[in-house]
């Protein structure tokens, strides 16, 4: 998981469903499917 955004790392580490849904939609658009 080489995320350039430390804030995203924190959200992913938090593992909250809402955050995961939001990140998934945003990251998939950027080609970063680390939340999948």
FIRO-878511 format. One record per residue (C-alpha): residue in three letters; x, y, z. Coordinates in steps of 0.02 Angstrom, whole numbers, padded with zeros to 5 digits, always signed. Layout:
<sites>
ALAXYZ ...
</sites>
This chain:
<sites>
UNK+00000+00000+00000 UNK+00104+00146-00062 UNK-00021+00286-00036 UNK+00045+00461-00071 UNK-00091+00529+00043 UNK-00059+00493+00227 UNK-00236+00551+00266 UNK-00307+00413+00157 UNK-00197+00288+00246 UNK-00273+00341+00411 UNK-00450+00324+00343 UNK-00414+00153+00271 UNK-00334+00099+00434 UNK-00490+00161+00523 UNK-00587+00034+00419 UNK-00754+00123+00439 UNK-00887+00066+00314 UNK-00931+00244+00266 UNK-00750+00290+00240 UNK-00721+00130+00140 UNK-00869+00166+00027 UNK-00812+00345-00003 UNK-00630+00297-00028 UNK-00676+00153-00140 UNK-00772+00267-00257 UNK-00634+00396-00256 UNK-00487+00276-00265 UNK-00562+00170-00403 UNK-00571+00328-00509 UNK-00384+00352-00478 UNK-00341+00170-00510 UNK-00296+00139-00329 UNK-00397-00011-00276 UNK-00317-00029-00105 UNK-00484-00029-00015 UNK-00554-00174-00116 
</sites>
